[in-house]
Amino acid sequence: MSKQTLVFPARPIMRFFFLPGLLALALTSCEEASAPPPPDAAVVHAVTETDPVRSGDDAADDPAIWVNVQNPSASLVIGTDKQSGIEVYDLNGGRVQFIPAGLTNNIDLREFTQDSNWSALAAASNRSANTISLFLIDQEGTLTWLRDSEIATGLAEVYGLCMFRNDQGLQVFVNDKDGRFQQWGLSLAAAGKSTEPVQFHAELLREFAVPSQPEGCVADDTEQRLFLGVEEEGIRTVSARHDAPADLQSVMDIDGTILSADVEGMSLYVSDNGGYLVVSSQGSNSYAIFDRLPPFSYRGSFVVADREDGLIDGTQETDGLDVASVSLGPDYPEGIVVVQDGSNQLPAERQDFKYLSWRDIATSLGLH
């Protein structure tokens, strides 16, 4: 397996022209491109939305939620702009930081349990050079891009990414559009003098592949299980342990009703009763919920509709999403779900991220 030492120092514009008489046909084709959501899908509304990402066209992709343990209402949402870098938003949706890190696609994070200077480490797939980019997060939520610490994957086109932690330490899963997955282990090197840079080692622990293009994934640290989406096939699960066989098991295949291609973002809501897996069914503009634990029973779907006050629109064609299953203040008393909106319409703007209250979703689907 390959090993790297990481040193931490201090779309073109596309125009479309329609010939007379073809516009109506084109619009009809676009409308038919999306499958209907499940007929019994619950309807929820966004509490708020973020400032749009800086780039136009298809740019916003995947969020990760950083929880401020000392002050949960000061938690942050970190989102990728896959044309220019990393956006950071507060719980009101306002931009608080932007990092021009390049073509970042998926992002995830894990909290540190002992280090007093840094609260967490985030990792993002970066298509600028097909690397994994690392970002330290301090106790106030400020990100520092470790510019000289890129993990060279050797993949042709890095795509989806998620993080994992078990008794073997902190790890990163990254995939390629051709179906390949890599599992990297990160370890902190022995600390040197205070004037020396911190060092991490990155070691390639395991490689496996799925039959066709994947993207979204989420690791269950407690159960040591990886959920992954094969975009045009369905949801699969595999052991997250690098020393275990990579035997894929099906959670659910695409059926055109509950799941419509593409299967995209996924995250976990963890609770005393086990919790849930939340998955974006991009082809039907809806979200499916399954039990987190075997046999992964389907619990229902929801859609995000325009608010009645006309201030915030619903969501369409969601790529990434993330879930935090802790209270983040009065607007999110039982947790928050953040979803990418592929078509921000109120007003018509660049893409953004919508914030949903888990309590609204759970109440609508009878998950309490």
C-alpha positions as CSV (number, residue, x, y, z in Angstrom):
1,M,0.0,0.0,0.0
2,S,1.2,3.5,-0.7
3,K,2.2,5.9,2.1
4,Q,2.4,9.7,2.1
5,T,3.6,12.1,4.7
6,L,1.5,15.2,4.9
7,V,3.0,18.4,6.2
8,F,0.7,21.1,7.6
9,P,2.3,24.6,7.4
10,A,1.5,27.6,9.8
11,R,-17.7,25.2,-16.8
12,P,-17.5,27.0,-19.6
13,I,-20.6,29.0,-20.4
14,M,-23.0,27.0,-22.5
15,R,-25.6,28.6,-24.7
16,F,-28.6,26.7,-26.2
17,F,-30.6,27.8,-29.2
18,F,-34.0,26.4,-30.1
19,L,-35.3,26.5,-33.6
20,P,-38.9,27.8,-33.9
21,G,-41.4,25.1,-33.1
22,L,-39.0,23.0,-31.0
23,L,-39.1,25.1,-27.8
24,A,-42.3,23.4,-26.6
25,L,-40.9,20.0,-27.3
26,A,-37.7,20.9,-25.4
27,L,-39.6,22.1,-22.4
28,T,-41.8,19.0,-22.4
29,S,-38.7,16.8,-22.5
30,C,-37.2,18.7,-19.5
31,E,-40.4,18.3,-17.6
32,E,-40.5,14.5,-18.3
33,A,-36.9,14.1,-17.2
34,S,-37.9,13.9,-13.5
35,A,-39.9,11.0,-12.1
36,P,-42.7,11.8,-9.7
37,P,-42.0,11.4,-6.0
38,P,-43.7,8.6,-4.0
39,P,-47.4,9.3,-3.9
40,D,-47.5,9.3,-0.1
41,A,-44.4,11.5,0.4
42,A,-44.6,14.0,3.2
43,V,-44.3,17.7,2.4
44,V,-41.9,19.8,4.5
45,H,-40.5,23.3,4.1
46,A,-37.1,24.9,4.6
47,V,-36.5,26.9,7.8
48,T,-33.9,29.0,5.9
49,E,-31.4,28.9,3.1
50,T,-27.8,29.9,2.6
51,D,-26.4,32.7,0.5
52,P,-25.9,31.3,-3.0
53,V,-22.5,29.8,-3.8
54,R,-20.2,32.1,-5.7
55,S,-20.1,30.2,-9.0
56,G,-23.0,30.0,-11.5
57,D,-24.4,27.0,-13.4
58,D,-24.1,23.6,-11.6
59,A,-21.8,24.5,-8.7
60,A,-23.1,23.8,-5.2
61,D,-22.8,20.1,-4.3
62,D,-22.2,18.7,-0.8
63,P,-22.6,20.0,2.8
64,A,-21.0,19.0,6.1
65,I,-22.2,20.2,9.4
66,W,-19.8,21.4,12.1
67,V,-21.3,21.3,15.5
68,N,-20.1,23.8,18.0
69,V,-20.2,21.7,21.2
70,Q,-19.9,24.7,23.5
71,N,-22.5,26.8,21.7
72,P,-24.7,24.7,19.4
73,S,-26.5,27.7,18.0
74,A,-23.1,28.9,16.6
75,S,-22.7,25.7,14.6
76,L,-21.7,26.0,10.9
77,V,-22.5,24.4,7.5
78,I,-19.5,23.8,5.2
79,G,-20.5,23.4,1.6
80,T,-18.6,22.7,-1.6
81,D,-18.7,24.9,-4.7
82,K,-17.3,22.4,-7.2
83,Q,-16.1,25.2,-9.5
84,S,-14.2,27.3,-7.0
85,G,-13.8,26.0,-3.4
86,I,-15.3,25.8,0.1
87,E,-18.2,27.9,1.4
88,V,-18.9,28.2,5.2
89,Y,-22.3,29.4,6.5
90,D,-23.8,30.2,9.9
91,L,-27.2,28.8,10.9
92,N,-28.9,31.9,9.5
93,G,-27.5,31.0,6.1
94,G,-25.0,33.8,5.9
95,R,-21.5,33.3,4.5
96,V,-18.8,33.5,7.1
97,Q,-15.8,32.2,5.2
98,F,-14.8,31.2,1.6
99,I,-11.7,29.2,0.7
100,P,-10.6,29.2,-2.9
101,A,-9.5,25.5,-2.8
102,G,-10.4,24.6,-6.4
103,L,-12.8,22.0,-7.7
104,T,-14.0,20.5,-4.4
105,N,-16.8,18.1,-4.9
106,N,-17.8,16.1,-1.7
107,I,-16.8,17.0,1.9
108,D,-17.1,15.4,5.3
109,L,-15.5,15.9,8.8
110,R,-14.8,14.2,12.1
111,E,-14.3,15.9,15.4
112,F,-11.1,15.5,17.4
113,T,-11.6,14.1,20.9
114,Q,-8.5,15.4,22.7
115,D,-6.7,18.2,20.8
116,S,-7.4,21.6,22.4
117,N,-6.3,23.8,19.5
118,W,-8.4,22.2,16.8
119,S,-11.9,20.9,17.0
120,A,-12.1,18.8,13.8
121,L,-10.6,17.7,10.5
122,A,-12.5,18.0,7.3
123,A,-11.6,16.2,4.0
124,A,-12.9,17.0,0.5
125,S,-12.5,15.4,-2.9
126,N,-10.7,17.9,-5.1
127,R,-10.9,17.4,-8.9
128,S,-8.3,20.1,-9.5
129,A,-5.5,17.5,-9.3
130,N,-7.6,14.4,-8.2
131,T,-6.5,14.7,-4.6
132,I,-8.1,14.7,-1.1
133,S,-7.8,18.1,0.5
134,L,-7.6,18.5,4.2
135,F,-8.9,21.4,6.4
136,L,-8.3,21.9,10.1
137,I,-11.2,23.5,12.0
138,D,-10.5,25.5,15.1
139,Q,-12.7,25.8,18.2
140,E,-14.6,28.7,16.7
141,G,-15.2,26.9,13.4
142,T,-12.7,28.7,11.2
143,L,-11.2,26.4,8.6
144,T,-7.5,26.3,7.6
145,W,-6.7,24.7,4.3
146,L,-3.6,22.6,4.5
147,R,-2.4,23.6,1.1
148,D,0.7,21.4,1.2
149,S,-1.0,18.3,2.5
150,E,-2.9,17.1,-0.6
151,I,-3.3,13.3,-0.8
152,A,-2.5,12.2,-4.3
153,T,-5.1,9.5,-5.0
154,G,-3.9,8.4,-8.5
155,L,-7.6,8.2,-9.5
156,A,-8.7,9.5,-12.9
157,E,-11.5,11.6,-11.5
158,V,-12.2,11.8,-7.8
159,Y,-15.8,12.2,-7.0
160,G,-17.6,11.1,-3.8
161,L,-16.0,11.2,-0.3
162,C,-16.8,10.4,3.3
163,M,-14.9,10.0,6.6
164,F,-14.8,7.2,9.1
165,R,-13.3,6.6,12.5
166,N,-12.9,3.3,14.5
167,D,-10.3,1.7,16.7
168,Q,-7.9,1.9,13.8
169,G,-8.1,5.7,13.7
170,L,-9.3,8.4,11.3
171,Q,-10.0,7.3,7.7
172,V,-11.2,8.7,4.4
173,F,-13.2,6.9,1.7
174,V,-13.0,8.4,-1.8
175,N,-14.3,7.1,-5.1
176,D,-13.9,7.6,-8.8
177,K,-16.5,7.8,-11.5
178,D,-15.3,4.5,-12.9
179,G,-16.5,2.7,-9.7
180,R,-13.2,2.4,-7.8
181,F,-13.1,3.2,-4.0
182,Q,-10.1,3.9,-1.9
183,Q,-9.8,3.8,1.9
184,W,-7.1,6.0,3.4
185,G,-5.8,5.9,7.0
186,L,-4.7,9.2,8.6
187,S,-2.4,9.2,11.6
188,L,-0.7,12.0,13.5
189,A,3.0,11.8,13.5
190,A,5.0,12.4,16.7
191,A,4.9,16.0,17.7
192,G,8.1,17.9,17.3
193,K,9.1,21.4,18.5
194,S,6.3,24.0,18.7
195,T,8.0,25.8,15.7
196,E,7.8,22.7,13.5
197,P,4.8,21.9,11.4
198,V,2.4,19.2,12.4
199,Q,2.7,16.1,10.4
200,F,0.2,13.4,9.3
201,H,0.7,10.2,7.6
202,A,-1.7,9.0,4.9
203,E,-1.7,5.3,4.0
204,L,-3.8,3.6,1.4
205,L,-5.5,0.8,3.3
206,R,-7.9,-0.8,0.9
207,E,-9.3,-0.6,-2.6
208,F,-12.5,-2.1,-4.0
209,A,-15.0,-1.3,-6.8
210,V,-18.7,-1.2,-7.6
211,P,-20.2,-2.0,-11.0
212,S,-20.9,1.5,-12.1
213,Q,-20.6,5.2,-11.2
214,P,-20.9,5.9,-7.4
215,E,-20.8,9.2,-5.5
216,G,-22.6,9.6,-2.2
217,C,-21.4,7.7,0.8
218,V,-21.6,7.8,4.6
219,A,-19.8,5.8,7.3
220,D,-21.4,4.6,10.5
221,D,-18.6,4.7,13.0
222,T,-20.4,2.8,15.7
223,E,-21.6,-0.1,13.5
224,Q,-18.4,0.1,11.3
225,R,-20.5,0.1,8.2
226,L,-20.3,2.0,4.9
227,F,-23.4,3.0,3.0
228,L,-22.8,4.0,-0.6
229,G,-24.8,5.0,-3.6
230,V,-24.4,3.5,-7.0
231,E,-26.1,6.3,-8.9
232,E,-28.1,4.2,-11.4
233,E,-28.5,1.0,-9.4
234,G,-29.3,1.8,-5.7
235,I,-28.0,1.8,-2.2
236,R,-25.4,-0.6,-1.1
237,T,-23.6,-1.3,2.2
238,V,-20.2,-2.9,3.0
239,S,-18.0,-3.3,6.0
240,A,-16.1,-0.1,6.7
241,R,-13.2,-2.0,8.2
242,H,-10.2,-2.0,5.9
243,D,-9.3,-5.5,7.0
244,A,-12.7,-7.0,6.2
245,P,-13.9,-8.3,2.8
246,A,-15.5,-5.7,0.6
247,D,-18.7,-7.8,0.1
248,L,-21.5,-5.5,-1.2
249,Q,-25.0,-6.0,0.2
250,S,-28.1,-4.3,-1.1
251,V,-30.2,-1.9,1.0
252,M,-32.5,-1.0,-1.9
253,D,-32.4,-1.1,-5.7
254,I,-33.7,1.8,-7.8
255,D,-37.4,1.1,-8.4
256,G,-38.6,4.3,-10.0
257,T,-40.9,5.1,-7.0
258,I,-39.0,5.3,-3.8
259,L,-35.6,5.7,-5.5
260,S,-35.2,7.2,-9.0
261,A,-31.7,7.7,-10.5
262,D,-29.5,9.2,-9.5
263,V,-29.0,8.1,-6.0
264,E,-27.0,10.9,-4.6
265,G,-26.3,12.4,-1.1
266,M,-26.7,10.3,2.1
267,S,-26.2,10.8,5.8
268,L,-27.2,9.4,9.2
269,Y,-29.5,10.5,11.9
270,V,-28.4,8.7,15.1
271,S,-30.8,8.3,18.0
272,D,-31.6,6.0,20.9
273,N,-33.9,3.9,18.7
274,G,-31.1,3.3,16.2
275,G,-31.8,6.2,13.9
276,Y,-32.1,6.6,10.1
277,L,-30.4,6.7,6.8
278,V,-31.4,9.7,4.7
279,V,-30.9,9.5,0.9
280,S,-31.4,11.9,-1.9
281,S,-33.4,10.4,-4.8
282,Q,-32.3,13.0,-7.3
283,G,-34.5,11.7,-10.2
284,S,-37.7,12.3,-8.3
285,N,-36.7,15.4,-6.3
286,S,-37.4,13.6,-3.1
287,Y,-35.6,12.0,-0.1
288,A,-36.0,8.5,1.2
289,I,-35.5,7.4,4.8
290,F,-34.5,3.9,6.0
291,D,-33.7,2.4,9.3
292,R,-30.0,2.8,10.1
293,L,-29.8,-0.7,11.4
294,P,-30.5,-4.0,9.6
295,P,-32.8,-4.9,7.9
296,F,-32.7,-1.2,6.8
297,S,-36.5,-1.0,6.5
298,Y,-37.9,1.8,4.4
299,R,-39.7,4.4,6.6
300,G,-41.0,6.9,4.1
301,S,-40.1,9.8,1.8
302,F,-40.4,13.5,1.9
303,V,-40.2,16.4,-0.5
304,V,-39.2,20.0,0.2
305,A,-41.9,22.4,-1.2
306,D,-42.1,26.2,-1.6
307,R,-43.0,28.0,1.6
308,E,-46.4,29.5,1.7
309,D,-44.9,32.9,2.4
310,G,-43.1,32.8,-0.9
311,L,-39.7,33.6,0.7
312,I,-37.9,30.3,0.2
313,D,-38.5,27.8,-2.6
314,G,-38.4,24.0,-2.4
315,T,-35.6,21.8,-3.6
316,Q,-34.9,20.0,-6.9
317,E,-32.2,17.6,-8.1
318,T,-30.4,17.5,-4.8
319,D,-26.8,16.3,-4.9
320,G,-25.3,16.2,-1.4
321,L,-26.9,16.4,2.0
322,D,-25.9,16.1,5.7
323,V,-27.6,15.5,9.0
324,A,-26.8,16.5,12.6
325,S,-28.8,14.6,15.2
326,V,-28.3,17.0,18.1
327,S,-30.2,20.1,19.1
328,L,-28.9,23.2,17.4
329,G,-31.2,25.7,19.1
330,P,-34.9,26.6,18.9
331,D,-35.2,26.3,15.1
332,Y,-33.6,22.8,15.1
333,P,-34.5,21.3,18.5
334,E,-34.0,17.7,17.4
335,G,-31.4,18.2,14.7
336,I,-30.9,19.6,11.3
337,V,-30.9,18.3,7.7
338,V,-29.0,20.4,5.1
339,V,-29.7,19.7,1.4
340,Q,-28.2,21.1,-1.8
341,D,-30.8,22.8,-4.0
342,G,-30.0,22.2,-7.7
343,S,-32.5,24.9,-8.8
344,N,-32.8,27.9,-6.5
345,Q,-35.9,29.7,-7.8
346,L,-37.1,32.2,-5.1
347,P,-35.6,34.4,-6.4
348,A,-34.0,32.7,-9.4
349,E,-30.4,32.6,-8.2
350,R,-27.2,30.6,-8.2
351,Q,-27.5,27.2,-6.4
352,D,-27.6,27.1,-2.6
353,F,-28.3,24.9,0.4
354,K,-31.5,24.6,2.3
355,Y,-31.8,23.9,6.1
356,L,-34.6,21.7,7.4
357,S,-35.7,20.9,10.9
358,W,-35.5,17.2,11.7
359,R,-38.6,17.6,14.0
360,D,-40.7,18.6,10.9
361,I,-39.5,15.6,9.0
362,A,-40.0,13.2,11.9
363,T,-43.5,14.5,12.7
364,S,-44.6,14.4,9.1
365,L,-43.5,10.7,8.7
366,G,-44.4,9.5,12.2
367,L,-40.8,8.7,13.2
368,H,-41.1,9.8,16.8
